[in-house]
Amino acid sequence: MTEQSYDVAVIGGGPAGYPAAIRAAQNGLRVVCVDEWCNPDGSRAFGGTCLNAGCIPSKALLESSELYHRAASEFKFHGIGVGDLSVDIGKMQSRKEKIVKQLTRGIEALFKSNSVTGVRGHGRLLGGGRVEVTDPDGNVSELSAEHVVIATGSTPVELPVAPFDGEHIVDSWGALEFDSVPERLGVVGAGAVGLELGSVWQRLGAKVVVLEALEDFLCMADEQIAKDALRHFKRQGLDIRLGANVQSATVTDSAVEVKFRQGAEEQRLEVDKLIVCVGRRPFTAELLADGVGVELDDRGFVQVDEQCRTTAPGVWAVGDVVRGPMLAHKGTEEGIMAADLIAGKVAEVNYDAIPSVIYTAPEIAWVGKTEAELKSNGIDYKVGTFPFAANGRAKGMEQTAGLVKLLCAEEDDELLGVHIVGPVAGELIAEAVLAMEFCASGEDLQRTIHAHPTLTEAIHEASLAADNRAIHAINH
């Protein structure tokens, strides 16, 4: 058994791990990043779930399906005739895979330029700064580091009543690999992943039924935004059934038979494919040797403080494997923070200003507090809203669905939350995140000049509406 020594060892090469490794190297430290990701074809690639089987491939397919949908239903309003449309799933999948490969190879290039040592294999923390690495061939080696950063990410939750078989009942990764459009598609879970995947295949022609166990739609989003989004999704043809508890999913010769309950009524649904996306859990399988001192909570998350230090000296944990929202950008910032703190620099993550985005059409994005949270905390607030139907740029784009909702403190006008459902909401929310990072007020947004005509004017008008000063909407 050979052993090499480093300043920092990062276990996991996803969106939390590889930025941690790069930043640590930029800080002048000797860094190794150990990652075990394996694609279905057996190839190994850095980037974790996000790059290989999550954020990036799903957005590639969402873009392809959105273009098809717009060509089929919207181009006519622009005076554009396209004739007979066809879908080539093979080409869509090839394009997606090309994008993924470009980005994963980009990580290897970044490692090389920053002198990060990349190692393929499963990393296991032994304690005392030692990490055991088992490579794809089963060979075991050991390395040591003064600091270890755990960034092993998360894995899909499997429902016991609907176990994955990789063909008929699949997780989110399997849903990205379909080689044809299923005629009937079931989706269990109406969260971000379920809505995005359902949207992809519904736009391409599948009849999609989404089963959500909760009675409320998108309970993590602002209620007004969630209700508006649900209305638009139903108009598009997504059959979203709330309060639907799946009892069983059985693969037959010709279909997947799903039994579920809505209230006291038991119902049955037949689909060709079933996607189960009911959440993710931290991935810590074979990660910690006995006695290493890293504690897990009752849900399996690695316990950390606000600066991502674990209960073991010299061991840090970041990303999906720790508390907080399972978002790639949250993990990235935690990884960078840990790398800077290890180097003795000042660093922090503002957990009150982490944006969330759902890449449907219309998109949904938010940052900060919801109206319900402000009410429950007894905080006096004011509300400003503005519909995209009154925005000139949105009209020109033929994308007028949705609105911007802005929440400010009644006492000092501090910006407390911004919630958007509408075109490119995921891009628009960045202005709100920056404003909240600088503790901006609603008046700050009011006095910020927004170019005309742009979608960002909707944020400007919403801030004005909070003080009954909107120019392009009726004030109340």
C-alpha positions in Angstrom: 0.0 0.0 0.0 1.4 3.4 -1.1 0.8 6.7 0.7 1.0 10.3 -0.5 0.7 13.4 1.6 -1.3 16.6 0.9 -2.5 19.7 2.6 -6.1 19.1 1.6 -7.9 16.0 0.5 -11.4 16.4 -1.0 -13.7 13.4 -1.1 -16.1 14.0 -3.9 -15.8 15.8 -7.2 -19.2 17.3 -7.7 -20.2 21.0 -7.6 -19.2 21.3 -3.9 -16.0 19.2 -4.1 -14.2 20.3 -7.2 -14.6 24.1 -6.5 -13.2 23.4 -3.0 -10.2 21.6 -4.5 -9.6 24.4 -7.0 -9.9 27.2 -4.5 -7.6 25.3 -2.0 -5.0 25.0 -4.8 -5.4 28.7 -5.7 -4.6 29.4 -2.0 -1.2 27.7 -2.5 -2.1 24.3 -0.9 -1.3 20.8 -2.2 -4.6 19.3 -3.0 -6.0 15.9 -4.1 -9.7 15.3 -5.1 -11.0 11.7 -4.9 -14.1 10.9 -6.8 -15.9 7.7 -7.6 -18.5 8.8 -10.1 -19.3 6.1 -12.7 -21.5 6.6 -15.8 -23.7 3.8 -17.2 -21.2 3.1 -19.9 -18.5 2.6 -17.2 -16.7 5.9 -17.9 -15.4 8.0 -15.0 -16.0 11.8 -14.9 -15.7 14.5 -12.3 -18.7 16.8 -11.8 -20.9 14.6 -9.7 -24.7 14.2 -10.2 -25.0 17.9 -11.2 -22.9 17.7 -14.3 -23.4 14.1 -15.2 -27.0 13.3 -14.4 -28.7 16.3 -13.0 -28.6 20.1 -13.5 -26.7 20.2 -16.8 -28.2 17.3 -18.8 -31.7 18.2 -17.6 -31.4 21.8 -18.7 -30.1 20.6 -22.1 -33.2 18.5 -22.6 -35.4 21.3 -21.2 -34.0 23.7 -23.8 -34.5 21.2 -26.6 -38.1 20.4 -25.6 -38.9 24.1 -25.0 -37.8 25.0 -28.6 -39.9 22.2 -30.0 -42.9 23.4 -27.9 -42.5 27.0 -29.0 -42.2 26.0 -32.6 -45.3 23.9 -32.4 -47.5 26.4 -30.5 -46.0 29.8 -30.4 -44.1 30.6 -33.6 -47.4 31.1 -35.5 -48.0 34.2 -33.4 -44.7 35.7 -34.7 -45.8 35.0 -38.3 -43.4 32.0 -38.6 -44.5 28.9 -40.3 -42.5 25.7 -39.7 -44.5 23.0 -41.5 -44.4 19.5 -40.2 -42.4 19.2 -37.0 -40.5 16.0 -35.9 -38.6 15.0 -32.9 -35.3 13.1 -33.1 -34.7 12.0 -29.5 -31.4 10.4 -30.5 -30.0 13.8 -31.6 -31.4 15.5 -28.5 -29.6 12.9 -26.3 -26.4 13.2 -28.3 -26.4 17.0 -27.9 -27.0 16.6 -24.2 -24.1 14.1 -23.8 -21.8 16.3 -25.8 -22.5 19.2 -23.5 -21.9 17.0 -20.4 -18.6 15.7 -21.8 -17.3 19.2 -22.6 -18.0 20.4 -19.1 -16.6 17.3 -17.3 -13.5 17.5 -19.4 -13.3 21.1 -18.5 -13.0 20.2 -14.8 -10.0 18.0 -15.7 -8.4 20.9 -17.5 -9.1 23.2 -14.5 -7.5 20.6 -12.2 -4.5 20.5 -14.4 -4.1 24.3 -14.6 -4.5 24.6 -10.9 -2.2 21.7 -10.0 -5.0 19.7 -8.3 -4.4 15.9 -8.3 -7.5 14.1 -9.4 -7.9 10.5 -8.3 -10.6 8.0 -9.5 -12.0 5.8 -6.8 -14.0 5.6 -3.6 -12.7 7.6 -0.7 -13.1 6.5 2.9 -12.1 8.6 5.9 -10.0 6.5 8.3 -9.2 9.3 10.8 -6.1 11.1 11.7 -6.1 12.8 8.3 -5.9 9.4 6.5 -8.1 8.6 3.5 -8.4 5.1 2.0 -8.9 5.0 -1.8 -10.3 2.0 -3.6 -9.9 2.4 -7.4 -12.3 1.0 -10.0 -10.2 -2.2 -10.2 -10.4 -2.8 -6.5 -6.9 -1.7 -5.7 -6.5 0.0 -2.3 -4.1 2.8 -1.5 -3.9 5.4 1.2 -3.2 9.1 1.3 -3.0 11.6 4.1 -3.9 15.3 4.5 -3.9 17.9 7.2 -7.5 18.8 6.2 -10.2 16.6 4.7 -13.3 18.0 3.0 -16.2 15.7 2.6 -18.3 16.5 -0.5 -19.9 13.2 -1.3 -23.3 14.7 -2.3 -26.6 12.9 -2.3 -28.5 10.1 -4.0 -32.2 9.7 -4.9 -34.6 8.4 -2.3 -36.3 5.1 -3.4 -39.9 4.4 -2.5 -40.3 0.9 -1.1 -43.7 0.7 -2.8 -42.1 1.7 -6.2 -38.6 0.2 -6.4 -36.4 1.2 -9.3 -35.9 -1.4 -12.0 -33.9 0.9 -14.3 -36.3 0.5 -17.3 -39.9 1.0 -16.3 -39.6 2.6 -12.9 -36.6 5.0 -12.9 -35.0 7.7 -10.9 -34.2 11.2 -12.2 -31.1 9.9 -14.0 -33.0 7.2 -15.8 -35.6 9.8 -16.9 -32.8 11.7 -18.7 -31.9 8.6 -20.8 -35.2 7.7 -22.5 -34.6 6.8 -26.1 -38.2 7.6 -27.2 -41.1 9.7 -25.9 -43.3 7.5 -23.6 -47.0 7.8 -24.6 -48.0 7.7 -20.9 -45.7 9.0 -18.3 -46.2 9.0 -14.5 -44.1 11.2 -12.2 -44.1 10.7 -8.4 -43.2 14.0 -6.8 -44.1 17.5 -7.8 -40.9 19.2 -6.6 -38.4 20.9 -8.9 -37.0 17.6 -10.4 -40.5 16.1 -11.0 -41.8 19.3 -12.6 -38.8 19.7 -14.8 -38.7 16.1 -16.0 -42.4 16.0 -16.5 -42.2 19.2 -18.5 -39.5 17.8 -20.8 -41.5 14.8 -21.9 -44.9 16.5 -21.9 -43.6 19.1 -24.3 -42.4 16.3 -26.6 -45.8 14.6 -26.7 -46.2 12.4 -23.6 -49.4 12.5 -21.5 -48.0 13.2 -18.1 -49.6 12.6 -14.7 -47.8 14.0 -11.7 -48.7 12.5 -8.3 -47.8 14.6 -5.3 -48.4 13.3 -1.7 -48.7 16.8 -0.2 -52.0 18.7 -0.4 -50.2 22.0 -1.2 -48.3 22.6 -4.4 -44.7 23.7 -4.1 -45.0 24.3 -0.3 -41.3 25.6 -0.2 -42.2 28.5 -2.6 -44.4 31.5 -1.8 -48.0 30.5 -1.9 -49.1 33.1 -4.4 -46.3 32.2 -6.8 -47.0 28.5 -6.4 -50.7 28.9 -7.2 -50.0 31.0 -10.3 -47.4 28.4 -11.5 -49.9 25.6 -10.9 -52.5 27.3 -13.0 -50.1 27.7 -15.9 -48.8 24.1 -15.7 -52.4 22.8 -15.8 -53.2 25.0 -18.8 -50.2 23.4 -20.5 -51.6 19.9 -20.0 -49.7 18.7 -17.0 -52.1 16.6 -15.0 -51.0 17.4 -11.4 -52.8 15.5 -8.6 -52.2 16.7 -5.1 -52.7 14.6 -2.0 -52.0 11.5 -4.0 -50.2 8.9 -1.9 -48.7 6.1 -4.0 -49.5 2.7 -2.5 -47.8 0.5 -5.1 -46.3 0.4 -8.5 -46.3 -2.9 -10.4 -44.6 -3.6 -13.7 -46.8 -5.7 -16.0 -46.3 -7.0 -19.5 -47.4 -3.8 -21.1 -47.3 -1.1 -18.5 -46.6 0.1 -15.0 -49.7 -0.1 -12.8 -49.8 2.5 -10.1 -52.2 2.5 -7.2 -52.6 5.6 -5.1 -55.0 7.2 -2.7 -56.5 10.7 -2.8 -58.3 11.1 0.5 -60.3 8.0 1.2 -60.5 7.0 -2.5 -58.1 4.5 -4.0 -57.3 5.1 -7.7 -55.4 3.3 -10.4 -53.2 4.6 -13.1 -51.4 2.9 -16.0 -48.3 4.4 -17.5 -45.5 3.3 -19.8 -42.8 4.8 -17.6 -42.8 5.9 -14.0 -40.3 8.5 -12.7 -39.9 8.5 -8.9 -38.4 11.7 -7.6 -39.5 12.2 -4.0 -36.3 13.8 -2.8 -32.6 12.9 -2.1 -30.7 11.7 0.9 -27.0 12.4 1.8 -24.6 9.9 0.3 -22.4 8.5 3.1 -22.1 4.8 2.1 -18.8 3.3 3.2 -17.5 6.9 3.9 -16.6 6.8 7.6 -14.5 4.2 9.4 -15.3 3.5 13.0 -14.1 6.0 15.5 -13.3 8.9 13.1 -15.3 11.3 15.2 -17.5 12.6 12.4 -21.1 12.6 13.6 -24.3 12.2 11.5 -27.7 13.5 12.5 -30.8 11.4 12.6 -31.4 11.9 8.9 -27.9 10.9 7.9 -26.5 14.3 7.3 -23.0 15.1 8.4 -23.2 17.5 11.4 -21.4 20.8 10.8 -21.3 24.3 12.2 -22.0 27.5 10.3 -18.5 27.3 8.7 -18.9 23.7 7.7 -16.5 22.2 10.3 -17.5 18.7 11.4 -17.2 17.3 14.9 -13.7 15.9 14.0 -10.7 18.2 14.0 -9.4 19.0 10.5 -12.5 17.5 8.8 -15.0 19.7 6.9 -18.2 18.8 5.1 -20.0 20.7 2.3 -22.9 20.5 -0.2 -25.7 18.0 -0.2 -24.2 15.9 2.5 -24.8 18.6 5.1 -27.9 20.6 6.3 -29.5 23.2 4.2 -31.0 23.2 0.6 -29.7 20.6 -1.8 -28.6 23.1 -4.4 -25.4 22.9 -6.5 -24.6 26.6 -6.0 -25.0 26.4 -2.2 -22.5 23.5 -2.2 -20.1 25.4 -4.4 -20.1 28.4 -2.1 -19.6 26.1 1.0 -16.7 24.4 -0.7 -15.0 27.7 -1.5 -15.7 28.9 2.0 -14.1 25.8 3.5 -11.0 26.1 1.3 -10.5 29.8 2.2 -11.0 29.1 5.9 -8.4 26.3 5.7 -6.0 28.7 4.2 -6.6 31.1 7.1 -8.7 33.6 5.2 -12.0 35.2 6.1 -15.0 33.6 4.5 -18.7 32.9 5.0 -21.9 31.9 3.2 -25.0 34.0 3.5 -27.6 31.4 3.9 -30.3 34.0 3.9 -29.6 34.9 0.3 -29.4 31.6 -1.5 -31.6 31.5 -4.6 -33.8 28.6 -5.7 -34.8 28.0 -9.3 -37.2 25.6 -11.0 -36.5 25.5 -14.8 -40.0 24.9 -16.1 -41.8 27.2 -18.5 -42.6 29.6 -17.0 -39.6 29.4 -14.7 -39.9 29.8 -10.9 -37.3 31.5 -8.8 -37.1 33.0 -5.3 -34.8 34.2 -2.6 -35.4 35.2 1.0 -38.5 34.9 3.0 -42.0 33.9 1.8 -45.1 35.8 2.9 -46.1 32.8 5.1 -42.7 32.9 6.9 -43.0 36.6 7.6 -46.5 36.1 9.0 -45.4 33.2 11.2 -42.4 35.2 12.5 -44.6 38.2 13.3 -42.7 40.5 11.0 -44.7 43.5 9.6 -44.1 43.7 5.8 -45.4 45.3 2.6 -46.0 43.6 -0.7 -45.4 44.7 -4.3 -46.4 42.7 -7.3 -46.2 43.2 -11.0 -47.5 40.9 -13.8 -45.4 40.1 -16.9 -48.5 40.7 -18.9 -47.9 44.4 -18.4 -44.2 44.2 -19.4 -43.4 45.3 -22.9 -40.4 42.9 -23.4 -42.4 39.9 -22.2 -45.2 40.8 -24.7 -42.6 41.0 -27.5 -41.3 37.6 -26.4 -44.9 36.1 -26.3 -44.1 35.0 -22.7 -46.4 37.0 -20.5 -47.3 34.3 -17.9 -46.4 35.0 -14.3 -45.5 37.9 -12.0 -42.8 39.3 -9.7 -43.6 39.5 -6.0 -41.4 41.6 -3.7 -41.5 41.7 0.2 -40.1 44.5 2.2 -40.0 45.2 6.0 -42.6 47.8 7.0 -40.3 49.3 9.6 -37.1 50.0 7.6 -38.0 48.9 4.0 -35.3 46.2 4.0 -35.8 43.8 1.1 -36.8 40.5 2.7 -37.8 38.3 -0.2 -38.3 38.3 -4.0 -40.4 35.6 -5.7 -40.8 35.3 -9.5 -42.8 33.0 -11.8 -42.2 34.0 -15.5 -39.7 34.1 -18.4 -36.1 33.5 -17.4 -36.9 33.9 -13.7 -33.7 32.0 -12.9 -31.7 34.9 -14.5 -33.8 37.7 -13.1 -33.5 36.5 -9.5 -29.8 37.4 -9.5 -30.6 41.1 -9.2 -32.6 40.3 -6.0 -29.9 38.1 -4.6 -27.3 40.9 -5.1 -29.6 43.4 -3.6 -30.2 41.2 -0.5 -26.5 40.5 -0.2 -26.0 44.3 0.2 -29.0 44.6 2.6 -30.8 46.8 0.0 -34.1 48.4 0.6 -37.1 48.5 -1.6 -36.3 52.2 -2.3 -32.8 51.1 -3.5 -34.5 49.0 -6.2 -36.9 51.8 -7.0 -34.0 54.3 -7.6 -32.0 51.8 -9.6 -32.4 52.6 -13.3 -33.5 49.6 -15.3 -33.0 49.5 -19.1 -36.2 49.7 -21.2 -37.6 47.5 -22.6 -36.3 44.6 -20.4 -37.9 41.9 -18.2 -36.0 43.4 -15.2 -38.4 46.3 -15.3 -40.9 43.9 -13.7 -38.7 43.8 -10.6 -38.5 47.6 -10.7 -42.2 48.0 -10.9 -42.9 45.5 -8.1 -40.6 47.5 -5.8 -42.6 50.6 -6.7 -45.9 48.8 -6.2 -44.8 48.0 -2.6 -45.2 51.7 -1.9 -48.2 52.2 -4.2 -46.0 54.0 -6.7 -46.0 51.7 -9.7 -46.0 53.5 -13.0 -47.3 50.8 -15.3 -49.8 49.1 -13.0 -52.9 50.1 -11.0 -51.9 50.8 -7.4 -54.0 49.5 -4.6 
